[in-house]
C-alpha cells in the first residue's frame, strides 16, 4: 500500500517551486530552496527539476529531503467571496 503523502495548500495557482518549498517550512528561506533546486535535490512529478521558478499547480507531487508532498488548492472562504 502506498504511503500517504503530506499536502501543502496554496491560495492561488501557479506558484513558483522555490516559494512552495519555503511555504512548506522545510527550508529556512528562498535562498536555501533555490540552492536545493539548482543542485538537483528536488523532483517534480517524478522528474528532477532544476528550474527554481518552475510553475507548480494543484495535483503536482514534489519530492525533496526525504519528504513527499502533494500540492492542493485551498477552497475559497466566505471572506474571499465578498
TAUR-V868462 format. One record per residue. N is the residue number from 1. OMEGA is omega in whole degrees, -180 to 180 (none if undefined). NEAR is the number of other C-alpha atoms within 10 Angstrom. Layout:
n=N omega=OMEGA near=NEAR
n=N omega=OMEGA near=NEAR
//
This chain:
n=1 omega=180 near=3
n=2 omega=178 near=4
n=3 omega=176 near=6
n=4 omega=179 near=9
n=5 omega=177 near=12
n=6 omega=179 near=12
n=7 omega=175 near=16
n=8 omega=-177 near=18
n=9 omega=176 near=15
n=10 omega=-179 near=17
n=11 omega=-179 near=11
n=12 omega=175 near=13
n=13 omega=-1 near=13
n=14 omega=175 near=14
n=15 omega=177 near=17
n=16 omega=-180 near=15
n=17 omega=-179 near=24
n=18 omega=179 near=24
n=19 omega=179 near=18
n=20 omega=179 near=20
n=21 omega=177 near=24
n=22 omega=179 near=17
n=23 omega=-179 near=16
n=24 omega=176 near=14
n=25 omega=175 near=9
n=26 omega=173 near=13
n=27 omega=-175 near=16
n=28 omega=-180 near=12
n=29 omega=-179 near=14
n=30 omega=180 near=16
n=31 omega=178 near=12
n=32 omega=178 near=15
n=33 omega=-179 near=21
n=34 omega=178 near=21
n=35 omega=179 near=14
n=36 omega=180 near=19
n=37 omega=-177 near=22
n=38 omega=-179 near=15
n=39 omega=177 near=11
n=40 omega=-178 near=14
n=41 omega=-177 near=17
n=42 omega=173 near=26
n=43 omega=175 near=16
n=44 omega=-178 near=19
n=45 omega=175 near=13
n=46 omega=-179 near=11
n=47 omega=176 near=11
n=48 omega=-179 near=17
n=49 omega=-179 near=18
n=50 omega=178 near=19
n=51 omega=-176 near=15
n=52 omega=180 near=18
n=53 omega=178 near=13
n=54 omega=-179 near=15
n=55 omega=-179 near=14
n=56 omega=-177 near=19
n=57 omega=175 near=18
n=58 omega=-179 near=17
n=59 omega=179 near=13
n=60 omega=179 near=13
n=61 omega=-178 near=20
n=62 omega=177 near=25
n=63 omega=177 near=17
n=64 omega=177 near=17
n=65 omega=-180 near=10
n=66 omega=-178 near=7
n=67 omega=175 near=11
n=68 omega=-179 near=17
n=69 omega=174 near=19
n=70 omega=-180 near=19
n=71 omega=176 near=20
n=72 omega=179 near=18
n=73 omega=177 near=16
n=74 omega=175 near=12
n=75 omega=179 near=11
n=76 omega=177 near=10
n=77 omega=177 near=8
n=78 omega=-180 near=7
n=79 omega=179 near=6
n=80 omega=-176 near=7
n=81 omega=-178 near=6
n=82 omega=none near=5
//
